[in-house]
């Protein structure tokens, strides 16, 4: 399916709906992380003002708040389009899981967004109206509101990866929430939230450092550049280290509940114990590898035992590969995972039982016996319901090249950012002294500053790559194991979906161009004199 | 309303803030245009509620039929 989309645009409704959702989500995620990241930068700058009462810090805080405001204004409501798409393009999905999926989205809108939008007004309008302490609190609460918004959206996405806290009601055809706490505090959600937010802080930090480097290159606003660079680099280094740690936790969660995603991320065709972590291998970016017949990806360079350790905290731990998951396997501790063919059979039983139950339930001739019997079969096989839609077991293998390379781009850039921020801090604090005797960070050759500026788009590429792993790795499921894309999508004309795809492409690209234009003008203008 | 009352101070915060905006006016214009495009153009003409249009009142049966049909060989 993906192959068709990329190489021979498939006009089918399913792929255009997926492409449209991917496009709008990718664009939405261009605005959000800078909001989350700059919230920390501007909060620290204003905290410095509150502590020192030095007007320099007030101007610095206002400068970063202005850039925050531009990005906030451009990004606001871009997420709402995703909700429109649920109702139009993914109507089966919306009905089937809306009771659970809709709840965190509703809380986000009512609580978090209101909090953010209330305090952002105090932040921008209240410099002369409220006390410095209240203004500082408002600035931090603006960022906290944005972060709480992220929490609820990530709770919703985490539920798609690991559906918990629900029970299917065959009368209403809806999965109903049985535990809000299980959904809101799912360990998958917690891990995802921590990793996503820390990665957003990296983007804010790399943006801050990049802007500061531009000022140093132009030999203007040097004090703002040097002091803000320290803030950006500290935030960036801490965030990059936290992102690495939380990313490890996230990967362990994936190993536990989405083993096929982990196998795709690693191009692990055949698993086992003592599995190494692949640093790099030759995985053709444009076609699905022949995992059924190849032992492993060619030209593999791996760290021995590392994947077993990272997935299971045991260097001898069992990690299933693509073929193990397809054909079924038994773990060393005796746990049996059925083959996909077995799951497909049970899924078909569940769907047939659902149909028979509903017919019996709404037939006046049935005394309830048939309905009760079919309900029993449905409940017994419900964990495999989604597999009833799978025609060929290979349909459940996500497109390995995207997962494999996106994961490596994300991790590679993440490691680069740790090094980058450490080097920037060394330069900003002139550490070690001997290295900086004959040079200073204010007067480096221009190419040094250009490296920092170029890292700004690379920060976004790393972040978007992470989302590609998360979402492509879950394919073909909209909800893991519960509903594949072709069952979830609305029966729409492919042409109308394609039309809105291109409308969004034009709308979002225009918004992005406008934002970049305004941001560049404000950066060139600099802080108020 | 007394000028030292909480409500007046909230009103004054927003009124004075909006009056003294410069870059903010441009951003608000962009926000309003964007919201118009999203809620009036896109939502009304391109994003109808599919189930409401096709199964109003019978969503459960419609979705059940759709899900069962898509599992058929």
Interface residues (C-beta under 8 A of the other chain):
Chain A: X66 X69 X70 X73 X74 X76 X77 X80 X81 X84 X85 X87 X88 X89 X91 X92 X94 X95 X96 X121 X122 X124 X125 X126 X129 X130 X171 X172 X173 X174 X347 X348 X351 X354 X355 X358 X388 X389 X391 X486 X487 X490 X491 X492 X496 X499 X500 X503 X507 X511 X514 X518 X522
Chain B: X9 X12 X13 X14 X16 X17 X18 X23 X24 X26 X27 X28 X30 X31 X34 X35 X37 X38 X42 X43 X46 X47 X48 X49 X50 X51 X59 X60 X61 X63 X64 X66 X67 X68 X70 X71 X73
